[in-house]
Amino acid sequence: MPELPEMQALAERLEESFVGAALVKIDALGFSSLKTVTPPPEALIGSHLTAVTRRAKYLRFVTDGPVALMLHLSQAGRLDIEIPPKRTKAKGAAVRFHFDDDRAIFVREYGHERKVAWWVLDADDVGPVAGLGPEPDSDEFETLILTSGDKRRIHTLLRDQRTVAGIGRGYVNDALHRAHISPYTTMAKLDPDARRRLVDAVRLTMDEALASERQRRGGLSEAKLGERFRVHNRHGLPCPECETPMRRVSFESHEITYCPTCQTGGKVLADRRMSRLVK
């Protein structure tokens, strides 16, 4: 989190607010967040922003100069629009981009992972998005889901950005619940009806989330962004369809939330976290 809907709506707000403004100063506040050496950040100074676009979970700031800027907020990165720019360096600060209209874009990161990243790229360099998979609204995504014989767990497949771009664990949980598909099944085991349900569920989930995100104003600064999920992080609460208490499977870096009645035929999936507690 944030995922495709959050980043698309954010790109639209930033484009509306900053297109035409000139970048006058960059404060690199986090030692490890800048991922490129050449071109240098100074190459952006004086250029005017002409567009803010999105690919998967990445933002691209297009300029009228020879270089562009890309930004990835990772799991815990957040972005504030500052009017006027602040002088403080908050905990987890990554970078502050100052514009000539006395506004700034400030990027920070909650937690301790420090995975927020930004790149300064030649205008024709696609940068870190090279090799990403198709996005959910594309024909390529539909073909993938309708024809793939992939034997990975479907929850893993949908979160793999080189297979499907822009979806993370939150919307994967929601889409699989909506499609009534187990997170542990594989594409190879899905019949045509289930594949069609999955395409439709992923697209509906992302469309609803984007419509909701477009109601947000300003940047993307809340520490937690998960209030709008259908089932993600709602384990123990009643399933929104059948009212069975939802269960979870915990991993080191993420959790799977699911309904045993709607998705797994009553089967409770193995959870190593709970197994350790039982022992």
C-alpha positions as CSV (number, residue, x, y, z in Angstrom):
1,M,0.0,0.0,0.0
2,P,-0.4,2.5,-1.8
3,E,-1.4,0.5,-4.9
4,L,-2.6,1.4,-8.4
5,P,-5.8,3.2,-7.4
6,E,-4.1,5.4,-4.8
7,M,-1.2,6.3,-7.2
8,Q,-3.5,7.0,-10.2
9,A,-5.7,9.4,-8.2
10,L,-2.6,11.0,-6.7
11,A,-1.0,11.5,-10.2
12,E,-4.2,13.2,-11.3
13,R,-4.2,15.6,-8.3
14,L,-0.5,16.4,-8.7
15,E,-0.9,17.1,-12.4
16,E,-3.8,19.4,-11.7
17,S,-1.8,21.3,-9.0
18,F,1.7,21.4,-10.4
19,V,1.7,21.3,-14.3
20,G,3.3,24.5,-15.5
21,A,5.3,25.1,-12.4
22,A,9.1,25.2,-12.5
23,L,11.3,23.1,-10.2
24,V,13.6,25.4,-8.4
25,K,15.2,23.3,-5.6
26,I,15.5,19.7,-4.4
27,D,16.3,18.8,-0.8
28,A,17.5,15.2,-0.7
29,L,16.6,14.4,2.9
30,G,17.1,10.6,2.8
31,F,20.5,9.2,2.1
32,S,19.3,6.0,0.4
33,S,16.2,7.1,-1.5
34,L,17.8,8.5,-4.7
35,K,18.6,5.5,-6.9
36,T,20.4,7.1,-9.8
37,V,23.7,9.0,-10.1
38,T,23.4,10.3,-13.7
39,P,21.8,12.5,-14.7
40,P,22.2,14.4,-11.4
41,P,19.2,15.9,-9.6
42,E,20.5,19.3,-10.5
43,A,19.5,18.6,-14.2
44,L,15.9,19.0,-13.2
45,I,16.3,22.5,-11.8
46,G,14.6,25.1,-14.0
47,S,12.5,22.6,-15.9
48,H,8.7,23.0,-16.0
49,L,6.4,20.1,-15.2
50,T,4.3,19.1,-18.2
51,A,2.6,16.0,-17.0
52,V,2.3,13.5,-14.1
53,T,1.7,10.0,-15.3
54,R,1.5,6.6,-13.6
55,R,2.7,3.1,-14.5
56,A,1.8,0.4,-12.0
57,K,2.7,1.9,-8.6
58,Y,5.2,4.4,-10.0
59,L,4.7,8.1,-10.7
60,R,6.6,9.8,-13.5
61,F,7.0,13.6,-13.5
62,V,7.5,14.6,-17.1
63,T,9.2,17.9,-17.8
64,D,10.0,20.2,-20.7
65,G,13.7,19.5,-20.2
66,P,15.9,16.5,-21.1
67,V,15.3,14.6,-17.9
68,A,12.3,13.2,-16.0
69,L,11.7,12.2,-12.4
70,M,10.2,8.9,-11.1
71,L,8.9,8.1,-7.7
72,H,7.9,5.0,-5.9
73,L,6.3,5.2,-2.4
74,S,6.7,1.5,-1.6
75,Q,4.7,0.2,1.3
76,A,4.9,3.0,3.8
77,G,5.8,6.1,1.7
78,R,3.5,9.1,1.8
79,L,3.4,12.4,0.0
80,D,2.3,15.9,1.2
81,I,1.7,19.0,-0.8
82,E,3.1,21.9,1.2
83,I,1.9,25.5,0.8
84,P,4.2,27.2,1.6
85,P,7.1,24.7,1.8
86,K,8.2,23.7,5.3
87,R,11.7,23.8,6.6
88,T,11.5,20.9,8.9
89,K,12.9,17.4,8.3
90,A,10.3,15.0,9.7
91,K,11.2,11.5,10.8
92,G,11.5,9.3,7.7
93,A,11.9,12.3,5.3
94,A,13.1,11.3,1.9
95,V,13.0,14.3,-0.4
96,R,11.3,17.7,-0.8
97,F,10.8,19.2,-4.3
98,H,10.4,23.0,-4.3
99,F,8.5,24.7,-7.1
100,D,8.4,28.4,-8.1
101,D,4.8,29.0,-7.0
102,D,5.9,28.7,-3.3
103,R,4.7,25.1,-3.1
104,A,6.5,21.8,-2.5
105,I,6.1,18.1,-2.8
106,F,7.3,16.4,0.4
107,V,7.9,12.7,0.5
108,R,8.4,10.8,3.8
109,E,8.2,7.2,5.0
110,Y,6.6,5.7,8.1
111,G,8.3,2.7,9.8
112,H,11.9,1.8,9.5
113,E,12.3,0.0,6.1
114,R,13.4,3.0,4.0
115,K,12.2,1.7,0.7
116,V,10.9,4.9,-0.8
117,A,12.8,5.6,-4.0
118,W,13.2,8.2,-6.7
119,W,15.1,8.3,-9.9
120,V,16.3,11.1,-12.3
121,L,16.2,9.7,-15.8
122,D,16.8,10.7,-19.4
123,A,13.5,11.7,-21.0
124,D,13.4,8.5,-23.1
125,D,14.5,6.1,-20.3
126,V,11.6,4.1,-18.9
127,G,13.6,3.4,-15.7
128,P,12.4,0.9,-13.1
129,V,9.1,0.1,-14.9
130,A,10.9,-2.0,-17.6
131,G,9.7,-5.6,-17.4
132,L,6.5,-4.9,-15.5
133,G,3.5,-7.0,-16.4
134,P,0.2,-5.8,-17.8
135,E,-2.2,-3.7,-15.8
136,P,-5.7,-5.0,-14.8
137,D,-7.6,-2.9,-17.4
138,S,-5.6,-4.1,-20.3
139,D,-6.4,-6.8,-22.9
140,E,-3.1,-8.5,-22.0
141,F,-4.3,-9.0,-18.4
142,E,-7.5,-10.5,-19.6
143,T,-5.7,-12.9,-21.9
144,L,-3.3,-13.9,-19.1
145,I,-6.1,-14.8,-16.7
146,L,-8.2,-16.6,-19.3
147,T,-5.3,-18.7,-20.7
148,S,-2.6,-19.0,-18.1
149,G,-1.5,-22.4,-16.7
150,D,0.7,-20.9,-14.0
151,K,1.1,-23.3,-11.1
152,R,2.0,-20.7,-8.5
153,R,-0.6,-19.8,-5.8
154,I,-2.9,-17.3,-7.3
155,H,-2.4,-14.8,-4.5
156,T,1.4,-14.9,-5.3
157,L,0.8,-14.5,-9.0
158,L,-1.4,-11.5,-8.7
159,R,1.1,-9.7,-6.4
160,D,4.0,-10.4,-8.7
161,Q,4.6,-7.1,-10.5
162,R,6.3,-8.7,-13.4
163,T,3.2,-10.8,-14.0
164,V,0.4,-8.3,-13.2
165,A,1.4,-4.7,-12.4
166,G,-0.2,-2.4,-9.9
167,I,-2.0,-4.8,-7.5
168,G,-0.8,-5.4,-4.0
169,R,-1.9,-7.7,-1.2
170,G,-4.9,-5.6,-0.1
171,Y,-6.7,-5.5,-3.4
172,V,-5.7,-9.1,-4.2
173,N,-7.4,-10.2,-1.0
174,D,-10.5,-8.2,-1.9
175,A,-10.7,-9.4,-5.5
176,L,-10.3,-13.1,-4.7
177,H,-13.0,-12.8,-2.1
178,R,-15.3,-11.1,-4.6
179,A,-14.6,-13.9,-7.1
180,H,-15.1,-16.6,-4.5
181,I,-11.6,-18.1,-5.3
182,S,-9.2,-19.6,-2.8
183,P,-5.9,-17.6,-2.5
184,Y,-4.1,-21.0,-2.4
185,T,-5.4,-22.3,-5.7
186,T,-3.5,-21.9,-9.0
187,M,-4.4,-20.7,-12.4
188,A,-3.9,-24.2,-13.8
189,K,-6.8,-25.4,-11.6
190,L,-9.3,-22.7,-12.5
191,D,-12.2,-23.5,-14.9
192,P,-13.3,-21.0,-17.5
193,D,-16.1,-19.6,-15.3
194,A,-13.8,-19.0,-12.4
195,R,-11.3,-17.3,-14.7
196,R,-14.0,-14.9,-16.0
197,R,-15.1,-14.2,-12.4
198,L,-11.5,-13.3,-11.5
199,V,-11.1,-10.9,-14.4
200,D,-14.3,-9.1,-13.5
201,A,-13.6,-9.1,-9.8
202,V,-10.1,-7.6,-10.2
203,R,-11.4,-4.9,-12.5
204,L,-14.4,-4.1,-10.3
205,T,-12.3,-4.0,-7.2
206,M,-9.7,-1.6,-8.8
207,D,-12.4,0.6,-10.4
208,E,-14.3,1.0,-7.1
209,A,-11.1,1.8,-5.3
210,L,-10.1,4.4,-7.9
211,A,-13.5,6.1,-7.7
212,S,-13.1,6.3,-4.0
213,E,-9.6,7.6,-4.2
214,R,-10.7,10.4,-6.5
215,Q,-12.7,11.9,-3.7
216,R,-9.4,12.4,-1.7
217,R,-7.9,15.9,-1.8
218,G,-4.3,17.0,-1.5
219,G,-1.5,14.5,-1.2
220,L,-1.4,11.1,0.2
221,S,-0.3,11.6,3.8
222,E,-2.3,9.3,6.1
223,A,-0.2,6.8,8.0
224,K,-2.7,4.1,7.3
225,L,-4.7,3.8,4.0
226,G,-6.7,0.6,4.6
227,E,-10.1,1.7,5.8
228,R,-11.7,1.2,2.4
229,F,-10.9,-2.5,1.9
230,R,-13.6,-5.1,1.6
231,V,-11.9,-7.9,3.5
232,H,-8.2,-7.1,3.7
233,N,-7.1,-6.7,7.4
234,R,-10.6,-7.5,8.6
235,H,-9.9,-11.0,9.9
236,G,-12.2,-12.0,12.7
237,L,-15.0,-9.8,11.4
238,P,-18.1,-11.2,9.6
239,C,-17.7,-11.9,5.9
240,P,-19.6,-9.2,4.0
241,E,-21.5,-11.9,2.0
242,C,-22.1,-14.8,4.4
243,E,-21.2,-13.4,7.8
244,T,-18.8,-16.3,8.6
245,P,-15.9,-14.9,10.6
246,M,-13.0,-14.2,8.2
247,R,-9.7,-15.9,8.7
248,R,-6.1,-15.0,7.9
249,V,-2.8,-16.6,7.0
250,S,0.2,-14.7,8.3
251,F,3.6,-14.4,6.6
252,E,6.6,-12.4,7.5
253,S,5.8,-9.6,5.1
254,H,2.1,-9.9,4.5
255,E,-1.2,-11.5,5.5
256,I,-3.9,-13.2,3.4
257,T,-7.5,-12.5,4.6
258,Y,-10.2,-14.9,3.3
259,C,-13.6,-16.4,4.0
260,P,-13.6,-20.1,4.6
261,T,-17.2,-20.4,3.5
262,C,-17.1,-18.3,0.3
263,Q,-13.6,-19.1,-0.9
264,T,-12.2,-22.4,0.4
265,G,-15.3,-24.7,0.8
266,G,-15.1,-24.5,4.6
267,K,-11.4,-25.4,4.8
268,V,-9.3,-23.4,7.1
269,L,-5.9,-22.7,5.5
270,A,-2.7,-23.6,7.3
271,D,-1.3,-20.6,9.2
272,R,2.3,-21.1,10.5
273,R,1.8,-18.3,13.0
274,M,-1.1,-20.1,14.6
275,S,0.8,-23.4,14.4
276,R,3.6,-21.9,16.4
277,L,1.2,-20.7,19.1
278,V,-0.4,-24.1,19.4
279,K,3.0,-25.7,19.9
